């Protein structure tokens, strides 16, 4: 299957560079380029991309607003946010807006291509540097007594709550299995079961929900 990619950035040379990298891959094609968020919405409606490479800071409608609108549709594309900015606030805002991944623009072409493939399959992707800061800033809390009035939390079994809490601290399925004394396959089954209950598309979105409902708290 060919991954249909749209590139959104206000700098023409940057767009051209990303487009060239994508088009050099046998399993990818660029279906459009846009210079701002508003143009991206119009173009996405016409071209139906699988993955959108989205800049954050652009004139007019910024990338965060465009991401939120793109991911709110019935058949939303996966959004991979690309930026030169390292601030944690951008990471968190992008993920809350519905982005499936976050990669710094100084990543090498191989990392970009790998990230596109990851998010195209429905998984979430963060660069290692971004992941470390995100975990430190937002996901290094401990499990707390959760509020009982959120229907999303009430829909989870006790074990699913434990898995979600561990997932939100940045643990892999294998690490969660060790921590909880269960097999990796069982962890994966719990993750697959809790995602639709939370209305989350992937692990990153589930982590955001975990903070929203108070299951874990940042330091």
C-alpha positions as CSV (number, residue, x, y, z in Angstrom):
1,X,0.0,0.0,0.0
2,X,1.3,3.5,-0.9
3,X,1.2,6.0,1.9
4,X,-0.4,9.3,0.8
5,X,1.5,12.2,2.4
6,X,0.7,15.9,2.6
7,X,3.4,18.4,3.6
8,X,2.4,21.6,5.4
9,X,5.0,24.3,6.1
10,X,5.1,28.0,5.5
11,X,8.7,27.8,4.1
12,X,8.8,26.7,0.4
13,X,12.3,25.2,0.6
14,X,11.4,23.2,3.7
15,X,8.3,21.8,2.0
16,X,10.3,20.9,-1.1
17,X,12.9,19.1,1.1
18,X,10.4,17.0,2.9
19,X,8.5,16.3,-0.3
20,X,11.7,15.1,-2.0
21,X,12.5,12.7,0.9
22,X,8.9,11.3,0.8
23,X,8.8,10.9,-3.0
24,X,12.1,9.1,-2.9
25,X,10.4,6.2,-1.2
26,X,8.8,3.4,-3.2
27,X,5.9,3.1,-0.7
28,X,5.1,6.8,-0.4
29,X,3.8,9.6,-2.5
30,X,3.2,13.3,-1.9
31,X,-0.4,14.2,-2.7
32,X,-0.1,17.9,-1.9
33,X,1.7,20.8,-0.2
34,X,0.3,23.7,1.8
35,X,1.8,26.8,3.3
36,X,-0.6,27.3,6.2
37,X,-3.3,25.6,8.3
38,X,-6.3,26.9,6.4
39,X,-4.8,25.7,3.0
40,X,-4.1,22.4,4.6
41,X,-7.7,21.8,5.6
42,X,-8.9,22.6,2.0
43,X,-6.2,20.4,0.4
44,X,-6.8,17.5,2.8
45,X,-10.5,17.5,2.0
46,X,-9.6,17.1,-1.7
47,X,-6.7,14.7,-1.5
48,X,-7.5,12.5,1.5
49,X,-3.9,12.0,2.7
50,X,-3.0,9.2,5.1
51,X,-0.3,11.2,6.9
52,X,0.1,14.9,7.2
53,X,3.5,16.4,8.0
54,X,2.5,19.5,10.0
55,X,4.6,22.5,10.9
56,X,3.6,24.3,14.2
57,X,4.3,28.0,13.7
58,X,2.7,29.3,10.5
59,X,1.0,32.6,9.5
60,X,-2.8,32.6,9.7
61,X,-4.0,29.3,11.1
62,X,-1.2,27.6,13.0
63,X,-0.4,23.9,12.9
64,X,-2.0,23.1,16.3
65,X,-5.3,24.5,15.2
66,X,-5.1,22.8,11.8
67,X,-4.2,19.5,13.5
68,X,-7.2,19.7,15.9
69,X,-9.6,20.3,12.9
70,X,-8.1,17.6,10.7
71,X,-8.3,15.0,13.4
72,X,-11.9,15.8,14.3
73,X,-13.2,14.5,11.0
74,X,-14.9,11.2,10.3
75,X,-11.8,9.7,8.5
76,X,-9.0,11.8,9.9
77,X,-5.4,11.5,8.6
78,X,-2.6,10.8,11.0
79,X,-0.7,14.0,11.8
80,X,3.1,14.0,12.3
81,X,4.1,17.4,13.7
82,X,7.5,18.6,12.6
83,X,9.1,21.6,14.3
84,X,12.4,23.3,15.2
85,X,11.0,24.2,18.6
86,X,11.9,22.1,21.6
87,X,9.5,23.5,24.1
88,X,7.5,20.9,26.0
89,X,4.4,23.0,25.7
90,X,4.3,22.5,21.9
91,X,4.6,18.8,22.4
92,X,1.8,18.6,24.8
93,X,-0.5,20.9,22.8
94,X,0.2,19.0,19.6
95,X,-0.7,15.7,21.2
96,X,-3.8,17.1,22.8
97,X,-4.8,18.5,19.4
98,X,-4.8,14.9,18.1
99,X,-1.3,14.5,16.6
100,X,0.0,11.0,16.4
101,X,3.7,11.9,16.4
102,X,6.1,14.6,17.0
103,X,9.5,14.9,15.4
104,X,12.1,17.7,15.4
105,X,13.1,19.1,12.0
106,X,16.7,18.3,12.5
107,X,16.0,14.6,12.4
108,X,17.7,12.8,9.6
109,X,15.7,11.6,6.5
110,X,15.7,8.0,7.7
111,X,14.1,9.0,11.0
112,X,11.4,11.0,9.1
113,X,10.6,8.1,6.7
114,X,10.4,5.7,9.7
115,X,8.1,8.0,11.6
116,X,5.8,8.3,8.6
117,X,5.6,4.5,8.3
118,X,4.9,4.2,12.1
119,X,2.0,6.7,12.2
120,X,0.6,5.4,8.9
121,X,0.0,2.0,10.6
122,X,-2.0,3.6,13.4
123,X,0.8,3.8,16.0
124,X,2.1,6.8,17.8
125,X,5.6,8.1,17.3
126,X,7.8,10.6,19.3
127,X,11.5,11.3,18.7
128,X,13.7,9.9,21.6
129,X,14.6,13.4,22.7
130,X,11.0,14.6,22.8
131,X,9.9,11.4,24.5
132,X,12.4,11.9,27.4
133,X,11.3,15.5,28.0
134,X,7.6,14.6,27.7
135,X,7.9,11.8,30.2
136,X,9.9,13.9,32.6
137,X,7.5,16.8,32.4
138,X,4.1,15.1,32.2
139,X,4.4,11.4,32.7
140,X,6.7,10.8,35.6
141,X,4.0,11.0,38.3
142,X,2.9,8.1,40.4
143,X,-0.5,6.4,40.5
144,X,-2.9,8.4,42.6
145,X,-6.4,7.8,44.0
146,X,-8.4,8.6,40.8
147,X,-11.6,10.6,40.8
148,X,-14.7,8.4,40.5
149,X,-16.9,10.6,38.4
150,X,-15.3,10.4,35.0
151,X,-17.2,7.9,32.9
152,X,-14.1,6.9,30.9
153,X,-12.4,5.8,34.1
154,X,-15.5,4.0,35.3
155,X,-15.5,2.0,32.1
156,X,-12.1,0.5,32.8
157,X,-11.5,-2.7,34.7
158,X,-9.1,-2.5,37.7
159,X,-6.4,-4.2,35.6
160,X,-7.0,-1.8,32.7
161,X,-6.5,1.1,35.1
162,X,-3.2,-0.3,36.2
163,X,-2.1,-0.8,32.6
164,X,-3.1,2.7,31.7
165,X,-1.3,4.2,34.7
166,X,1.9,2.3,33.8
167,X,1.5,3.2,30.1
168,X,1.2,6.8,30.9
169,X,4.5,6.8,32.7
170,X,6.2,5.8,29.5
171,X,6.6,2.1,30.0
172,X,6.6,-0.3,27.0
173,X,4.3,-3.4,27.0
174,X,7.2,-5.6,28.1
175,X,8.0,-3.2,31.0
176,X,4.4,-3.0,32.0
177,X,4.2,-6.8,32.0
178,X,7.2,-7.1,34.3
179,X,5.8,-4.4,36.6
180,X,2.4,-6.0,36.9
181,X,3.5,-9.7,36.7
182,X,1.6,-10.5,33.5
183,X,2.6,-11.5,30.0
184,X,3.3,-9.0,27.2
185,X,0.5,-10.4,25.1
186,X,-1.9,-9.9,28.0
187,X,-0.7,-6.3,28.3
188,X,-1.3,-5.7,24.6
189,X,-4.8,-7.2,24.9
190,X,-5.6,-4.8,27.8
191,X,-4.2,-1.8,25.9
192,X,-6.4,-2.8,22.9
193,X,-9.4,-3.0,25.1
194,X,-8.9,0.2,27.0
195,X,-8.2,2.5,24.0
196,X,-11.8,2.4,22.6
197,X,-13.2,2.8,26.1
198,X,-11.2,6.0,26.5
199,X,-12.0,7.2,22.9
200,X,-8.2,7.2,22.3
201,X,-6.7,6.2,19.0
202,X,-3.3,5.3,20.3
203,X,-1.0,5.2,23.4
204,X,-0.1,8.8,23.2
205,X,-3.8,9.9,23.2
206,X,-4.4,7.4,26.1
207,X,-1.6,9.1,28.0
208,X,-3.2,12.5,27.6
209,X,-6.6,11.1,28.8
210,X,-4.8,9.5,31.8
211,X,-3.8,13.0,32.9
212,X,-7.1,14.6,32.0
213,X,-9.0,12.2,34.2
214,X,-6.5,12.4,37.1
215,X,-5.3,8.8,37.0
216,X,-1.7,10.0,37.0
217,X,-0.3,13.4,37.9
218,X,2.8,15.2,36.6
219,X,5.6,16.1,39.1
